[in-house]
Amino acid sequence: MPDIAPHAPRAPGAPASADAAHIAAIVAARQHMPGALLPILHEIQDTQGFIPDTAVPVIAGALNLSRAEVHGVITFYHHFRQQPAGRHVVQVCRAEACQAVGAEALAEHAQRALGCGFHETSADGQVTLEPVYCLGQCACGPAVMVGEQLHGYVDAARFDALVRALRPSSNPSTAATAAEAEAQA
């Protein structure tokens, strides 16, 4: 699967009303489901790439919830984004098993290397860094997920190689070097 965010950004000058109409259609199609809030939020994020602030009152009104209740659910679950993600999403496992084998140092390195914290995107817009609480790779920690691809035994050097492979480069040997580093790891 590609590790590009699932949404297509709106073309410059395209009306935001297209997004609003799409969100309203998602809400209308699911508002009568039992427990409709999470399926609605998931589909909005899957199609838009994030949950826009403008979706909150639409969802709240349709489900007879307060805006605070909808916002509370969005902010409670780490999966939901309130800002568009970068072109690639990198998740670093923060669970105890990975922490026991160096995930804390890896998380600090990842933030320094990308120049952003968790739930933020690198300055070049290429990589969004997110924490995740167990990737199911406990015997292979520290674990990282790049898009839909799992990687185990990730140290700082391997992390750097994975990130280098994501970034566009005018130097084709950089991508080849990153691929070679990944193959050796």
Backbone as numpy.savetxt, mean C-alpha at the origin, in Angstrom:
# Nx Ny Nz CAx CAy CAz Cx Cy Cz
1.49 -11.03 -10.21 0.65 -9.85 -10.21 1.53 -8.61 -10.21
1.08 -7.54 -10.83 1.88 -6.33 -10.85 1.90 -5.68 -9.48
2.95 -4.93 -9.18 2.99 -4.23 -7.92 2.70 -2.75 -8.10
2.04 -2.44 -9.19 1.60 -1.08 -9.45 0.25 -0.90 -8.76
0.05 0.25 -8.16 -1.22 0.51 -7.49 -2.37 0.21 -8.44
-3.49 -0.37 -7.94 -4.55 -0.84 -8.81 -5.38 0.23 -9.48
-5.15 1.47 -9.15 -5.95 2.54 -9.75 -5.20 3.20 -10.90
-5.95 3.70 -11.80 -5.35 4.50 -12.86 -5.56 5.96 -12.47
-4.50 6.72 -12.34 -4.68 8.11 -11.94 -5.51 8.87 -12.96
-6.30 9.79 -12.46 -7.14 10.61 -13.32 -6.24 11.46 -14.21
-6.58 11.53 -15.45 -5.80 12.34 -16.39 -5.88 13.80 -15.99
-4.78 14.54 -16.18 -4.83 15.96 -15.85 -5.99 16.63 -16.58
-6.77 17.38 -15.82 -7.90 18.08 -16.41 -9.18 17.26 -16.45
-9.10 15.95 -16.15 -10.31 15.13 -16.13 -11.12 15.51 -14.90
-12.45 15.48 -15.01 -13.27 15.93 -13.88 -13.24 14.95 -12.72
-13.20 15.50 -11.50 -13.27 14.67 -10.29 -14.65 14.05 -10.16
-15.64 14.60 -10.87 -17.00 14.07 -10.78 -17.07 12.62 -11.27
-16.14 12.21 -12.15 -16.12 10.82 -12.60 -15.82 9.91 -11.42
-14.86 10.30 -10.57 -14.55 9.53 -9.37 -15.74 9.55 -8.42
-16.36 10.71 -8.24 -17.50 10.83 -7.33 -18.65 9.95 -7.81
-18.89 9.93 -9.10 -19.97 9.10 -9.64 -19.66 7.62 -9.45
-18.42 7.26 -9.64 -18.00 5.87 -9.45 -18.17 5.45 -7.99
-17.76 6.30 -7.08 -17.90 6.01 -5.65 -19.37 5.89 -5.28
-20.20 6.80 -5.77 -21.64 6.73 -5.49 -22.24 5.42 -6.01
-21.78 4.97 -7.17 -22.29 3.71 -7.73 -21.88 2.52 -6.86
-20.66 2.53 -6.36 -20.19 1.45 -5.47 -21.05 1.42 -4.21
-21.27 2.58 -3.62 -22.06 2.66 -2.38 -23.48 2.19 -2.65
-24.09 2.66 -3.73 -25.48 2.28 -4.04 -25.62 0.78 -4.27
-24.62 0.18 -4.89 -24.70 -1.26 -5.19 -24.56 -2.13 -3.95
-23.97 -1.60 -2.88 -23.69 -2.43 -1.70 -24.33 -1.96 -0.41
-25.01 -0.85 -0.42 -25.49 -0.27 0.83 -26.49 -1.14 1.57
-27.16 -2.07 0.90 -28.17 -2.90 1.56 -27.61 -4.25 2.02
-26.33 -4.48 1.78 -25.70 -5.71 2.25 -25.56 -5.65 3.77
-25.68 -6.79 4.44 -25.35 -6.79 5.87 -23.84 -6.48 6.02
-23.50 -5.60 6.92 -22.10 -5.25 7.12 -21.48 -4.61 5.90
-22.17 -3.70 5.27 -21.77 -3.14 3.98 -20.53 -2.25 4.03
-20.21 -1.70 5.19 -19.14 -0.71 5.24 -17.80 -1.24 4.73
-17.36 -2.37 5.24 -16.05 -2.89 4.80 -16.03 -3.26 3.32
-17.03 -3.96 2.80 -17.00 -4.22 1.35 -16.99 -2.94 0.50
-17.70 -1.93 0.94 -17.70 -0.66 0.22 -16.30 -0.03 0.25
-15.70 0.01 1.43 -14.37 0.61 1.55 -13.34 -0.17 0.72
-13.43 -1.50 0.76 -12.48 -2.29 -0.04 -12.63 -2.02 -1.53
-13.85 -1.95 -2.02 -14.02 -1.72 -3.46 -13.59 -0.32 -3.86
-13.88 0.66 -3.03 -13.42 2.01 -3.35 -11.91 2.04 -3.42
-11.25 1.44 -2.43 -9.79 1.45 -2.47 -9.26 0.64 -3.65
-9.89 -0.49 -3.94 -9.43 -1.30 -5.07 -9.55 -0.57 -6.40
-10.55 0.26 -6.54 -10.75 0.96 -7.81 -10.11 2.33 -7.86
-10.02 3.00 -6.71 -9.46 4.36 -6.68 -8.00 4.38 -6.23
-7.59 3.33 -5.52 -6.23 3.28 -4.98 -6.14 3.80 -3.57
-7.18 4.44 -3.08 -7.25 4.98 -1.73 -8.70 5.37 -1.46
-8.99 5.78 -0.23 -10.34 6.23 0.13 -10.31 7.76 0.17
-10.85 8.42 -0.84 -10.83 9.89 -0.84 -11.71 10.44 0.29
-11.31 11.58 0.83 -12.11 12.23 1.88 -13.54 12.48 1.43
-13.72 12.72 0.15 -15.07 13.02 -0.37 -15.99 11.80 -0.32
-15.42 10.60 -0.17 -16.24 9.39 -0.09 -16.90 9.24 1.27
-16.28 9.79 2.31 -16.77 9.59 3.68 -18.22 10.05 3.86
-18.60 11.28 3.48 -20.00 11.68 3.67 -20.98 10.87 2.81
-20.56 10.44 1.65 -21.42 9.64 0.77 -21.72 8.30 1.44
-20.68 7.66 1.96 -20.84 6.37 2.64 -21.67 6.55 3.91
-21.33 7.56 4.70 -22.04 7.79 5.96 -23.54 7.99 5.72
-23.87 8.80 4.74 -25.28 9.06 4.45 -26.03 7.81 4.01
-25.41 7.03 3.16 -26.07 5.84 2.64 -26.25 4.76 3.70
-25.32 4.68 4.64 -25.38 3.62 5.65 -25.94 4.10 6.99
-26.39 5.36 7.03 -26.94 5.94 8.25 -25.93 5.87 9.40
-24.69 6.23 9.08 -23.62 6.29 10.06 -23.13 7.73 10.14
-22.44 8.06 11.22 -21.84 9.38 11.28 -20.55 9.36 10.46
-20.11 10.53 10.05 -18.84 10.63 9.34 -17.71 10.13 10.23
-17.82 10.39 11.52 -16.80 9.95 12.47 -16.71 8.42 12.52
-17.85 7.74 12.44 -17.82 6.28 12.46 -17.12 5.73 11.21
-17.41 6.30 10.06 -16.77 5.85 8.82 -15.27 6.17 8.88
-14.94 7.37 9.29 -13.53 7.76 9.41 -12.81 6.86 10.40
-13.47 6.52 11.50 -12.87 5.64 12.50 -12.51 4.28 11.94
-13.36 3.73 11.09 -13.06 2.43 10.48 -11.90 2.57 9.49
-11.91 3.61 8.71 -10.83 3.83 7.73 -9.49 3.95 8.44
-9.44 4.68 9.53 -8.17 4.89 10.22 -7.78 3.73 11.12
-8.74 2.91 11.53 -8.44 1.75 12.38 -7.69 0.67 11.61
-8.11 0.40 10.39 -7.50 -0.66 9.59 -6.33 -0.10 8.78
-5.15 -0.68 9.00 -3.95 -0.22 8.30 -4.04 -0.42 6.79
-4.88 -1.32 6.35 -5.01 -1.61 4.92 -5.52 -0.39 4.13
-6.38 0.40 4.74 -7.00 1.51 4.02 -6.07 2.72 3.99
-5.99 3.33 2.81 -5.18 4.53 2.61 -6.09 5.73 2.41
-5.64 6.86 2.91 -6.37 8.09 2.69 -5.68 8.99 1.68
-4.53 8.55 1.20 -3.77 9.25 0.18 -3.42 8.24 -0.91
-3.26 8.67 -2.13 -2.84 7.72 -3.17 -1.48 7.11 -2.84
-1.33 5.84 -3.13 -0.05 5.16 -2.90 0.91 5.50 -4.04
2.18 5.22 -3.79 3.17 5.35 -4.85 2.96 4.27 -5.89
3.79 4.29 -6.90 3.68 3.30 -7.97 3.86 1.87 -7.43
4.69 1.70 -6.41 4.95 0.40 -5.79 4.69 0.51 -4.30
4.15 -0.56 -3.72 3.93 -0.61 -2.28 4.86 -1.67 -1.70
5.65 -1.26 -0.72 6.57 -2.16 -0.02 6.09 -2.27 1.42
5.82 -3.51 1.84 5.39 -3.76 3.21 6.49 -4.48 3.96
6.80 -4.00 5.15 7.81 -4.62 6.01 7.08 -5.26 7.17
7.32 -6.56 7.39 6.66 -7.26 8.48 7.14 -6.72 9.82
6.20 -6.44 10.70 6.50 -5.88 12.02 6.09 -6.85 13.13
5.73 -8.08 12.78 5.30 -9.05 13.78 6.48 -9.53 14.62
6.18 -10.15 15.74 7.19 -10.54 16.71 8.24 -11.48 16.14
7.83 -12.47 15.36 8.81 -13.43 14.81 9.84 -12.72 13.93
9.40 -11.79 13.12 10.33 -11.04 12.28 11.17 -10.08 13.12
10.56 -9.49 14.14 11.31 -8.59 15.01 12.45 -9.33 15.70
12.21 -10.60 16.03 13.23 -11.38 16.73 14.46 -11.64 15.87
14.32 -11.50 14.55 15.46 -11.76 13.66 15.88 -10.53 12.86
15.57 -9.34 13.37 16.12 -8.13 12.76 15.18 -7.21 12.03
13.87 -7.41 12.15 12.94 -6.56 11.40 12.96 -5.11 11.86
13.26 -4.87 13.13 13.29 -3.49 13.62 14.40 -2.71 12.91
15.58 -3.33 12.82 16.69 -2.68 12.11 16.35 -2.51 10.63
15.69 -3.51 10.05 15.29 -3.41 8.64 14.28 -2.28 8.44
13.33 -2.15 9.36 12.33 -1.08 9.25 13.00 0.29 9.31
13.95 0.44 10.22 14.68 1.72 10.32 15.48 1.98 9.05
16.12 0.95 8.52 16.88 1.10 7.28 15.95 1.48 6.13
14.81 0.81 6.04 13.85 1.08 4.95 13.41 2.54 4.98
13.12 3.04 6.16 12.68 4.43 6.27 13.79 5.40 5.88
15.02 5.09 6.30 16.15 5.96 5.90 16.40 5.87 4.39
16.39 4.65 3.85 16.70 4.45 2.43 15.66 5.12 1.53
14.39 5.08 1.93 13.34 5.66 1.11 13.09 7.13 1.42
13.59 7.58 2.57 13.38 8.98 2.95 11.95 9.26 3.36
11.26 8.24 3.86 9.88 8.43 4.30 9.58 7.43 5.42
8.56 7.75 6.19 8.13 6.86 7.26 7.07 5.89 6.76
6.58 5.08 7.69 5.49 4.19 7.34 4.24 5.00 7.01
3.47 4.50 6.06 2.25 5.15 5.56 2.58 6.41 4.77
3.81 6.48 4.28 4.23 7.63 3.47 4.82 7.12 2.16
5.00 8.05 1.22 5.53 7.72 -0.09 6.84 8.47 -0.30
7.78 7.81 -0.95 9.08 8.42 -1.24 8.88 9.69 -2.06
9.85 10.59 -1.99 9.75 11.89 -2.67 9.55 11.76 -4.17
10.08 10.67 -4.77 9.91 10.49 -6.21 8.57 9.86 -6.58
7.74 9.56 -5.58 6.41 9.00 -5.84 6.43 7.53 -6.23
7.57 6.90 -6.18 7.70 5.53 -6.65 7.31 4.48 -5.60
7.62 4.72 -4.33 7.47 3.66 -3.32 6.71 4.17 -2.10
5.65 3.46 -1.74 4.94 3.70 -0.49 5.38 2.62 0.48
5.75 3.03 1.68 6.23 2.11 2.71 5.12 1.89 3.73
4.82 0.61 3.98 3.76 0.29 4.92 4.22 -0.80 5.87
3.77 -0.72 7.12 4.02 -1.84 8.04 2.94 -2.89 7.80
3.27 -4.12 8.07 2.26 -5.18 8.02 2.55 -6.09 9.20
1.50 -6.63 9.76 1.66 -7.41 10.99 1.44 -8.88 10.71
2.39 -9.46 10.02 2.58 -10.86 9.71 2.25 -11.15 8.25
3.27 -11.60 7.57 3.14 -12.01 6.18 3.10 -13.54 6.06
3.10 -14.23 7.19 3.04 -15.69 7.18 4.37 -16.32 6.79
5.44 -15.57 6.91 6.78 -16.06 6.56 7.66 -16.09 7.80
7.09 -16.52 8.91 7.75 -16.42 10.21 9.10 -17.15 10.26
9.24 -18.23 9.55 10.50 -18.97 9.56 11.53 -18.36 8.64
11.14 -17.36 7.86 12.03 -16.76 6.86 12.24 -15.27 7.11
12.07 -14.81 8.32 12.15 -13.39 8.61 13.56 -12.85 8.58
13.66 -11.56 8.50 12.60 -10.59 8.29 12.00 -10.70 6.88
10.70 -10.52 6.82 9.99 -10.66 5.55 9.50 -9.31 5.04
9.45 -9.20 3.73 9.00 -7.99 3.05 8.10 -8.43 1.90
7.06 -7.65 1.62 6.25 -7.88 0.44 6.39 -6.67 -0.46
6.76 -6.91 -1.71 6.89 -5.87 -2.71 5.78 -6.12 -3.72
4.76 -5.26 -3.69 3.57 -5.53 -4.50 2.93 -6.80 -3.99
2.86 -7.80 -4.83 2.27 -9.09 -4.45 3.34 -10.17 -4.26
4.60 -9.78 -4.28 5.71 -10.74 -4.21 6.33 -10.76 -2.81
6.32 -11.94 -2.17 6.93 -12.11 -0.86 8.43 -12.33 -0.97
9.17 -11.80 -0.01 10.61 -12.00 0.06 10.98 -12.28 1.51
11.74 -13.33 1.74 12.19 -13.67 3.08 13.67 -13.42 3.25
14.11 -13.48 4.51 15.52 -13.27 4.86 16.05 -11.96 4.30
15.26 -10.90 4.43 15.65 -9.60 3.86 16.51 -8.83 4.86
17.70 -8.47 4.43 18.55 -7.59 5.21 18.63 -6.25 4.48
19.43 -5.34 4.99 19.51 -4.00 4.39 19.97 -4.05 2.93
20.97 -4.85 2.64 21.49 -4.92 1.27 20.44 -5.49 0.32
19.75 -6.52 0.76 18.72 -7.10 -0.11 17.56 -6.14 -0.29
17.19 -5.42 0.76 16.14 -4.41 0.65 16.52 -3.37 -0.40
17.76 -2.90 -0.32 18.22 -1.89 -1.29 18.16 -2.43 -2.72
18.53 -3.68 -2.91 18.47 -4.28 -4.25 17.03 -4.38 -4.74
16.11 -4.75 -3.86 14.70 -4.85 -4.25 14.17 -3.48 -4.65
14.51 -2.45 -3.89 14.03 -1.10 -4.20 14.67 -0.58 -5.48
15.96 -0.83 -5.67 16.63 -0.40 -6.91 15.92 -1.00 -8.12
15.49 -2.24 -8.01 14.83 -2.91 -9.14 13.48 -2.27 -9.45
12.88 -1.58 -8.50 11.58 -0.95 -8.72 11.68 0.39 -9.44
12.76 1.06 -9.23 12.88 2.43 -9.72 13.32 2.47 -11.17
12.69 3.36 -11.94 13.15 3.52 -13.32 14.57 4.03 -13.33
15.33 3.55 -14.27 16.73 3.93 -14.31 17.16 4.18 -15.74
17.98 5.17 -15.90 18.53 5.40 -17.24 19.70 4.46 -17.48
20.12 3.76 -16.41 21.25 2.83 -16.53 20.72 1.40 -16.44
20.61 0.69 -17.58 20.06 -0.66 -17.57 20.86 -1.62 -16.69
22.14 -1.35 -16.45 22.92 -2.27 -15.63 22.47 -2.22 -14.17
21.85 -1.11 -13.73 21.35 -1.02 -12.36 20.24 -2.04 -12.14
19.31 -2.13 -13.08 18.23 -3.11 -12.95 18.78 -4.52 -13.00
19.77 -4.76 -13.85 20.37 -6.08 -13.94 21.08 -6.41 -12.64
21.78 -5.43 -12.07 22.49 -5.67 -10.80 21.50 -6.00 -9.70
20.36 -5.30 -9.65 19.34 -5.57 -8.64 18.76 -6.96 -8.82
18.51 -7.36 -10.06 17.98 -8.69 -10.32 18.98 -9.77 -9.92
20.27 -9.50 -10.20 21.30 -10.45 -9.79 21.40 -10.56 -8.29
21.30 -9.43 -7.59 21.35 -9.45 -6.12 20.17 -10.23 -5.57
19.00 -10.06 -6.16 17.81 -10.79 -5.73 17.99 -12.28 -5.96
18.55 -12.65 -7.09 18.74 -14.07 -7.42 19.76 -14.73 -6.48
20.76 -13.97 -6.04 21.77 -14.51 -5.15 21.28 -14.62 -3.72
20.32 -13.80 -3.34 19.87 -13.76 -1.94 19.05 -14.97 -1.58
